[in-house]
């Protein structure tokens, strides 16, 4: 079985790849469109901040000890993007990260998992107060399950938070 993950591919490219796989004898090749997934990942800035991630260039996102968050980490794929959220003191989305490696056992405790992330770009902070005030974000996991440190973000929520991050 051949599994490909393509983000917004050209239809002709998909057709060409499927024909090539068939010609190579790879059996039945099926294409299932998968879009990039979006996430929100929280960190206390006093412990590890956006500035720390930028300075380091990448980091292992480990130490997550919540079953629901572990499932979300396991679902992450290279290329997915995540909001970096400063929890506790700042309570704001402050940047965008990219997942560069999917889940593997956490080096500190193999019952848990970690992913590798790198900074993409900072954004103008979007505070929790601003997010709660926006009706279209009422179903966002950040609000619904506020204690969850890793959560999915729907496409429309991603777009809205980015829109809110634009200068007025």
N, C-alpha and C positions, 0 to 999 in steps of 0.2 A: 504494500500500500504506500502510495506517495501522498504526502500531506504538504500542501503549500499554503502559506499565509501571505496574501497580497493585499495591500492597502490601496483602495481605489484604482485597480488595474484597468488598463485599456481593454475593452472586450476582445479586440483582435489579438492582443498578447495572450489572453487566457486561452483563446481558441488555438493559437499556435503552440502553446505549452501542452495542451491536452493532446493535440495531434502528435507532437514530438514524443510524449510519454507512451502513447499507443504504438508508435513506430519502434520505440525501443523495447517493446514487449513488456511494459509495466502493467499489463492487464487493464482492467477497467479503470479509467481515470475520471474522477468526478470533481467538479469545481463547486465549492460552496462559498459564496461570498461572505467574507468576515470583515467587519470594519474594526478599526482600532478601538480598543476599550479605553475608557477614562476612569480615573480613580482620584480619591482624595486621601492623602497620607499626612497624619499629624505628627508633630514633634514639638517638644517644649524647647523654645529658643535658648533657654539657659543650659539645656543638655546638648542639643545639636540643632543649629539654626540654618536658615537659607545661606547666610554668609559662610558658614562652615562647609556646606555642600559645594558652594562656588569655589572656595579656597581649595578643597580636596579634589575637585574635578569629578568625583564619583564616590559612592559609598555603598556599603552593604546595608540594606534596610533590615535590621535584625532586632531581636529583643521583643518582638510582638508576642504577647501571651494572652490571646483571646481567641476562642475557637472560630467565631465568625470572621474575625480579621485574618486568621490563618487561611480560611477558605478563600478569601479574597486574594491573598498573596499567591496562593496556589493557582488561581485563575489568571494571573498576570502573564503576559507574553512580551517578549522583546518587541519594542516599538510602541507599546502602550504608553500613554502619557498620564501624569498625575499632578494634581495641584499639591504644592507644598504648603501645608497649613501650620502656622505657628499657634500652638495651643497655649493654654494657661494665661500668660500675661497679655500677649498681643491679640489672640483670637482673630486671626485674619489669614486669608489666602495670600501668599506673598510671591509665589513663583511656580514655574512649571518644570517638572522633571520627566525624564524618559526612562522607561524600564529597559535595561540593556541585557539582562539575563533573567530568565524565569526562576521559579522557586526551586530551591535546593534546601537540604537540611541545614538548620541554623547551627553554626559552629559551636555555639555556647550550650545548645540543648537540641539534640537531634529529633526530639518529639515535635519541634516547631520548625518553621521555615523562614527563609530570608530571600530577598530579591536584590539585584544590583540596580542602582539608579544613577543617573547623571543629570546635572542641571541643563535646562534648555534656555530659559530666560526668566528674568524677574518680571513681575507685573505690579502695577500700582495696587497696593493692598486693598482687598475687599474684606471688610470686617464681618464678623458673625452678626452684628447688629444690622448691617446693610443686607445681608443674605436673608435674615429673618423678616426684614421689612419688605422684601420682594415677593409678592404673591405667587409668581410662577416658580419659585424655589421652595414652596411649602412642603413638597414631598421629598426634598433632598435628604439623603441619609444623615448628613451633618446635623440636621435639625431633628429628624425622626429618631435617630439612634446616636445621640450626642456623645456618648462615651466610647463609641467605636473608633479605633485609631486608624483603621484602613477601611475605606468604603468605596463602593462604585459610584460613579457620577454619570447620569444619563446625558446623552448627546445634547439635548436642549438645555440642560442645566450647565453643561460645560460652556456652551455658547453664551448663555446669559451672564455667567460669572465673568467671562472674558469681556463681554460688552460693558459690564459694570466697572471693569478695571481700566477702561479707556478714559483718558482725561475728558472732563466736561467741556 
